[in-house]
């Protein structure tokens, strides 16, 4: 409690004498004594740099000299908080700004950041800056971060994620392959030998499945090195060499960890947490999202096409069957009017451009098909 002095004034908490006859601004406030949860209605009087807390009956409960560190910053709809010694707290409404003006006169000057926050132009500029930075982070930061993470996460976590995704696809969408066992074994053996020549340090596993409809003409790589080939693609290719060309493309996705990078970019920190703690349920439970991750960006697809070219060259696999397969893809696209195209084409560059790139890489003459 404040101590009365011989002169009739009251000592404040700083030990300086204050003249009780001083007048100033008065505000209604709520007081909390710091010992209980009870709220007490009081008056706050500010005279010069002195703040007094007066209860009903005119009893002065506290008196202190105002310092900036005691007062919270101003928010229009929220009361100002004043912290007094002995854990006493005051809540003072200030919707009209009168308290703010009184405090400024008493030397409680808002900092530069607080002043900027109160200007609409500055707030709008800050919002625009945040949006721009967010876009830049998504366009440039997220791909860089996902690449770094993909190549530094333990391979065991990535493989477990791939297994979980394949199990979910098998349960909801994919069916067992109907291709002859001898054909599957022949393609798998040739691919294993060819992949070992190009990417000897990359673990890769081939799985055959079937799926009805246009989406069944597909092959895709899962995190951890599993490549799934659908029967529709093998039947449309009608050539082991053409299938191997497609698998060389998917091997490029595996070597570049494109599926894991795309997953990290799409799902972000949640995916990373799932990888670290082994809980993939939140990822695989949303199968459309997980399956959509397999539709890579154009940049990833171009990288995989370059890998396919190197794959064919290194293994002396003739490129003509793959180029012919591109022609079949174009015919399929034309028949469907661009709708329901095979999954292998969903986000790829235009098929004609891809065919042209492969023809140029291998010195094959231009197509004679009528556009």
C-alpha positions as CSV (number, residue, x, y, z in Angstrom):
1,X,0.0,0.0,0.0
2,X,1.2,3.6,-0.6
3,X,2.7,5.3,2.4
4,X,1.4,8.8,3.4
5,X,4.1,11.4,3.8
6,X,4.2,14.3,6.3
7,X,3.4,16.8,3.6
8,X,0.0,15.1,2.9
9,X,1.2,13.6,-0.4
10,X,1.5,9.9,-1.1
11,X,4.8,8.0,-1.9
12,X,4.7,6.1,-5.2
13,X,6.4,2.8,-5.8
14,X,9.5,4.5,-7.1
15,X,9.8,6.3,-3.8
16,X,9.1,9.8,-5.2
17,X,6.6,12.1,-3.6
18,X,3.4,12.9,-5.6
19,X,1.1,15.8,-5.0
20,X,-2.4,14.6,-4.2
21,X,-3.9,17.8,-5.4
22,X,-2.9,17.2,-9.0
23,X,-5.8,16.6,-11.5
24,X,-5.8,14.6,-14.7
25,X,-7.8,12.2,-16.8
26,X,-10.0,9.5,-15.3
27,X,-10.8,6.1,-16.8
28,X,-12.9,3.1,-15.8
29,X,-10.9,0.0,-15.4
30,X,-10.9,-3.6,-14.1
31,X,-8.3,-4.5,-11.4
32,X,-6.8,-7.9,-10.7
33,X,-4.8,-8.1,-7.5
34,X,-2.4,-10.9,-8.7
35,X,-3.4,-13.2,-5.8
36,X,-7.0,-14.2,-6.7
37,X,-9.1,-14.4,-9.9
38,X,-11.6,-11.8,-8.6
39,X,-12.1,-8.7,-10.8
40,X,-12.6,-5.3,-9.1
41,X,-14.1,-2.2,-10.8
42,X,-11.9,0.8,-10.1
43,X,-11.1,4.2,-11.5
44,X,-7.7,5.0,-12.9
45,X,-6.5,8.6,-12.7
46,X,-3.5,9.8,-14.7
47,X,-2.0,13.1,-13.8
48,X,1.2,14.0,-15.5
49,X,3.3,10.9,-15.3
50,X,1.5,9.5,-12.2
51,X,-1.1,6.7,-12.4
52,X,-3.5,6.2,-9.4
53,X,-5.9,3.3,-8.9
54,X,-8.9,4.4,-6.8
55,X,-11.5,2.1,-5.4
56,X,-15.1,2.9,-4.4
57,X,-15.2,5.3,-1.6
58,X,-12.2,7.2,-2.9
59,X,-9.6,4.8,-1.4
60,X,-6.3,4.9,-3.3
61,X,-5.1,1.3,-3.8
62,X,-2.0,1.9,-5.9
63,X,0.0,4.7,-7.2
64,X,3.0,4.5,-9.6
65,X,4.9,6.5,-12.1
66,X,4.1,5.4,-15.6
67,X,6.8,3.7,-17.7
68,X,6.5,2.4,-21.2
69,X,7.4,-1.2,-20.1
70,X,4.3,-1.2,-17.9
71,X,1.7,-0.7,-20.7
72,X,0.7,-3.1,-23.5
73,X,0.5,-1.9,-27.1
74,X,-2.8,-0.6,-28.3
75,X,-5.4,-2.7,-30.2
76,X,-8.6,-0.9,-31.0
77,X,-11.1,-3.6,-29.8
78,X,-9.0,-4.8,-26.9
79,X,-8.4,-3.1,-23.5
80,X,-4.9,-1.8,-22.6
81,X,-3.1,-3.9,-20.0
82,X,-1.1,-2.0,-17.3
83,X,1.2,-4.0,-15.1
84,X,1.8,-2.6,-11.7
85,X,4.2,-3.8,-8.9
86,X,3.2,-6.7,-6.8
87,X,1.6,-8.5,-9.8
88,X,-1.4,-6.1,-9.9
89,X,-2.9,-5.9,-13.4
90,X,-5.3,-3.3,-14.9
91,X,-7.5,-3.7,-17.9
92,X,-8.5,-0.3,-19.4
93,X,-10.8,0.0,-22.4
94,X,-9.6,2.5,-25.0
95,X,-11.9,2.3,-28.0
96,X,-11.9,6.1,-28.5
97,X,-8.1,6.4,-28.1
98,X,-8.3,8.9,-25.2
99,X,-6.2,6.7,-23.0
100,X,-3.6,6.4,-25.7
101,X,-3.4,10.1,-26.1
102,X,-3.0,10.5,-22.3
103,X,-0.3,7.9,-22.1
104,X,1.6,9.6,-25.0
105,X,1.4,12.9,-23.1
106,X,2.8,11.0,-20.0
107,X,5.8,9.8,-22.1
108,X,4.5,6.3,-23.1
109,X,5.4,6.7,-26.8
110,X,4.5,3.7,-29.1
111,X,7.5,2.1,-30.8
112,X,8.2,2.3,-34.5
113,X,6.7,-1.1,-35.2
114,X,3.5,-0.3,-33.2
115,X,3.1,3.0,-35.2
116,X,3.6,1.2,-38.5
117,X,1.0,-1.5,-37.5
118,X,-1.6,1.2,-37.1
119,X,-1.2,2.5,-40.6
120,X,-3.4,0.9,-43.3
121,X,-0.9,1.5,-46.0
122,X,1.8,-0.2,-44.1
123,X,-0.4,-3.1,-43.1
124,X,-1.5,-3.5,-46.8
125,X,2.2,-3.4,-47.9
126,X,3.1,-6.0,-45.3
127,X,0.3,-8.3,-46.5
128,X,1.4,-8.0,-50.1
129,X,5.0,-8.7,-49.0
130,X,3.8,-11.8,-47.1
131,X,1.9,-13.0,-50.2
132,X,4.9,-12.4,-52.5
133,X,7.2,-14.2,-50.1
134,X,4.8,-17.1,-49.8
135,X,4.6,-17.5,-53.6
136,X,8.4,-17.3,-53.9
137,X,8.8,-19.9,-51.2
138,X,6.3,-22.2,-52.9
139,X,7.8,-21.7,-56.4
140,X,11.5,-21.7,-55.4
141,X,11.9,-22.6,-51.8
142,X,9.7,-25.6,-51.6
143,X,11.3,-27.5,-54.5
144,X,14.8,-26.8,-53.2
145,X,13.8,-27.9,-49.7
146,X,12.0,-31.0,-50.9
147,X,15.0,-32.0,-53.0
148,X,17.4,-31.6,-50.0
149,X,15.1,-33.6,-47.7
150,X,14.4,-36.3,-50.3
151,X,18.1,-37.1,-50.6
152,X,18.8,-36.9,-46.9
153,X,16.0,-38.9,-45.4
154,X,16.8,-42.5,-44.6
155,X,16.0,-44.8,-47.5
156,X,14.1,-47.2,-45.1
157,X,11.4,-44.6,-44.5
158,X,11.0,-43.9,-48.2
159,X,10.6,-47.6,-48.9
160,X,8.0,-48.0,-46.2
161,X,6.0,-45.1,-47.6
162,X,6.1,-46.7,-51.1
163,X,4.9,-50.0,-49.7
164,X,2.1,-48.3,-47.8
165,X,1.0,-46.4,-51.0
166,X,1.1,-49.6,-53.1
167,X,-1.0,-51.5,-50.5
168,X,-3.6,-48.7,-50.6
169,X,-3.7,-48.7,-54.4
170,X,-4.0,-52.5,-54.4
171,X,-6.9,-52.3,-52.0
172,X,-8.8,-49.6,-53.7
173,X,-7.9,-49.4,-57.4
174,X,-5.4,-51.8,-58.8
175,X,-6.1,-55.4,-59.8
176,X,-3.6,-58.3,-60.3
177,X,-1.9,-58.4,-63.6
178,X,-3.4,-60.7,-66.3
179,X,-0.3,-60.8,-68.4
180,X,1.4,-64.2,-68.9
181,X,3.9,-64.9,-66.2
182,X,6.6,-65.7,-68.8
183,X,6.1,-62.2,-70.3
184,X,6.3,-60.4,-67.0
185,X,9.4,-62.3,-66.0
186,X,11.1,-61.6,-69.3
187,X,10.4,-57.8,-69.0
188,X,11.4,-57.7,-65.4
189,X,14.7,-59.6,-66.0
190,X,15.7,-57.4,-69.0
191,X,14.8,-54.2,-67.1
192,X,16.8,-55.3,-64.0
193,X,19.9,-55.9,-66.1
194,X,19.5,-52.6,-68.0
195,X,18.8,-50.5,-64.9
196,X,21.9,-51.9,-63.2
197,X,24.1,-50.6,-66.1
198,X,22.7,-47.1,-65.9
199,X,21.9,-46.7,-62.2
200,X,23.9,-49.3,-60.3
201,X,23.3,-47.6,-56.9
202,X,19.6,-47.3,-57.3
203,X,17.4,-50.0,-55.8
204,X,14.4,-50.6,-58.1
205,X,11.6,-53.2,-58.1
206,X,9.1,-53.9,-60.9
207,X,5.4,-54.7,-60.1
208,X,2.7,-55.6,-62.7
209,X,-0.9,-54.6,-62.1
210,X,-4.1,-54.0,-64.2
211,X,-6.6,-51.2,-64.2
212,X,-9.6,-50.9,-66.5
213,X,-10.2,-47.8,-68.6
214,X,-7.8,-45.2,-70.1
215,X,-6.0,-44.9,-66.8
216,X,-4.9,-48.5,-67.3
217,X,-2.4,-47.4,-70.0
218,X,0.2,-46.3,-67.5
219,X,3.4,-46.9,-65.6
220,X,4.5,-45.0,-62.5
221,X,7.2,-44.9,-59.8
222,X,6.4,-44.9,-56.1
223,X,8.7,-43.7,-53.3
224,X,11.3,-46.2,-52.4
225,X,12.0,-47.5,-56.0
226,X,8.9,-49.5,-56.9
227,X,7.8,-49.1,-60.5
228,X,4.3,-50.2,-61.3
229,X,3.5,-51.2,-64.9
230,X,-0.1,-51.7,-65.9
231,X,-1.3,-54.3,-68.4
232,X,-2.8,-51.7,-70.7
233,X,0.6,-50.1,-71.4
234,X,2.3,-53.4,-72.2
235,X,-0.6,-54.4,-74.5
236,X,-0.5,-51.0,-76.3
237,X,3.3,-51.1,-76.6
238,X,3.2,-54.6,-78.2
239,X,7.0,-54.6,-77.8
240,X,9.3,-55.3,-74.9
241,X,11.7,-52.6,-76.2
242,X,9.0,-50.0,-76.1
243,X,8.1,-51.0,-72.6
244,X,11.7,-50.8,-71.6
245,X,11.9,-47.3,-73.0
246,X,9.0,-46.3,-70.7
247,X,10.6,-48.1,-67.8
248,X,13.8,-46.1,-68.5
249,X,11.7,-43.0,-68.1
250,X,10.3,-44.2,-64.7
251,X,13.8,-45.2,-63.6
252,X,14.7,-41.5,-64.1
253,X,11.9,-40.6,-61.7
254,X,13.3,-43.1,-59.2
255,X,16.8,-41.9,-59.5
256,X,15.7,-38.3,-59.1
257,X,13.4,-39.2,-56.2
258,X,10.7,-37.3,-58.0
259,X,7.7,-39.0,-56.3
260,X,9.1,-38.3,-52.8
261,X,10.0,-34.7,-53.7
262,X,6.5,-34.1,-55.2
263,X,5.0,-35.6,-52.1
264,X,7.0,-33.4,-49.8
265,X,6.0,-30.3,-51.8
266,X,2.4,-31.3,-51.9
267,X,1.8,-32.4,-48.3
268,X,4.8,-30.6,-46.7
269,X,5.6,-31.0,-43.1
270,X,2.9,-33.5,-42.5
271,X,4.6,-35.9,-44.9
272,X,7.9,-35.4,-43.3
273,X,6.5,-36.1,-39.9
274,X,4.9,-39.3,-41.2
275,X,8.3,-40.3,-42.7
276,X,10.1,-39.7,-39.5
277,X,7.7,-41.3,-37.1
278,X,6.5,-44.1,-39.4
279,X,2.8,-43.1,-39.3
280,X,1.7,-43.0,-43.0
281,X,-2.0,-43.3,-42.3
282,X,-2.7,-39.6,-42.7
283,X,-1.0,-39.7,-46.1
284,X,-2.3,-42.9,-47.6
285,X,-5.8,-42.4,-46.2
286,X,-6.2,-39.6,-48.8
287,X,-5.6,-41.8,-51.8
288,X,-6.7,-39.3,-54.5
289,X,-4.1,-36.8,-53.1
290,X,-1.4,-39.5,-52.9
291,X,-2.2,-40.8,-56.4
292,X,-2.2,-37.3,-57.8
293,X,1.3,-36.8,-56.5
294,X,2.4,-39.3,-59.1
295,X,1.5,-36.8,-61.8
296,X,4.8,-35.0,-61.9
297,X,5.7,-31.5,-62.9
298,X,6.8,-30.8,-66.5
299,X,10.4,-30.3,-65.3
300,X,10.4,-33.7,-63.6
301,X,9.0,-35.3,-66.8
302,X,11.7,-33.7,-69.0
303,X,14.4,-34.9,-66.6
304,X,12.9,-38.4,-66.8
305,X,12.8,-38.2,-70.6
306,X,16.5,-37.4,-70.7
307,X,17.1,-40.3,-68.4
308,X,15.2,-42.6,-70.8
309,X,17.3,-41.4,-73.7
310,X,20.5,-42.3,-71.7
311,X,18.9,-45.6,-70.6
312,X,18.3,-46.6,-74.2
313,X,21.7,-45.5,-75.4
314,X,23.6,-47.2,-72.7
315,X,21.8,-50.5,-73.2
316,X,21.8,-50.3,-77.0
317,X,18.0,-50.7,-77.0
318,X,16.5,-49.6,-80.3
319,X,14.5,-46.4,-79.9
320,X,12.1,-46.9,-82.8
321,X,9.6,-49.0,-80.8
322,X,9.3,-46.3,-78.2
323,X,8.9,-43.6,-80.9
324,X,6.2,-45.8,-82.4
325,X,4.5,-46.0,-79.0
326,X,4.4,-42.2,-78.9
327,X,2.5,-42.3,-82.2
328,X,0.0,-44.7,-80.6
329,X,-0.4,-42.3,-77.7
330,X,-1.1,-39.4,-80.1
331,X,-3.8,-41.5,-81.8
332,X,-5.3,-42.4,-78.5
333,X,-5.3,-38.7,-77.5
334,X,-7.0,-37.7,-80.8
335,X,-9.7,-40.4,-80.4
336,X,-10.4,-39.2,-76.8
337,X,-10.4,-35.5,-77.8
338,X,-7.8,-34.8,-75.1
339,X,-10.1,-36.3,-72.4
340,X,-9.2,-39.3,-70.2
341,X,-5.7,-39.6,-71.7
342,X,-3.5,-42.3,-70.4
343,X,-1.9,-41.6,-67.0
344,X,1.5,-41.8,-68.6
345,X,0.6,-38.6,-70.5
346,X,-1.3,-36.7,-67.9
347,X,1.3,-34.1,-67.1
348,X,3.9,-34.8,-69.7
349,X,4.9,-32.3,-72.4
350,X,2.9,-32.6,-75.6
351,X,3.5,-36.1,-77.1
352,X,4.6,-34.6,-80.4
353,X,7.3,-32.6,-78.7
354,X,8.5,-35.7,-76.8
355,X,8.6,-37.8,-80.0
356,X,10.5,-35.0,-81.7
357,X,13.1,-34.9,-78.9
358,X,13.6,-38.7,-79.1
359,X,13.9,-38.6,-82.8
360,X,16.5,-35.9,-82.7
361,X,18.5,-37.7,-79.9
362,X,18.8,-40.8,-82.0
363,X,18.9,-39.3,-85.5
364,X,15.5,-40.8,-86.5
365,X,13.8,-39.1,-89.4
366,X,10.7,-37.0,-88.9
367,X,7.3,-38.7,-88.6
368,X,5.3,-39.1,-91.8
369,X,2.0,-39.4,-90.0
370,X,-0.7,-36.9,-90.9
371,X,-1.3,-34.5,-87.9
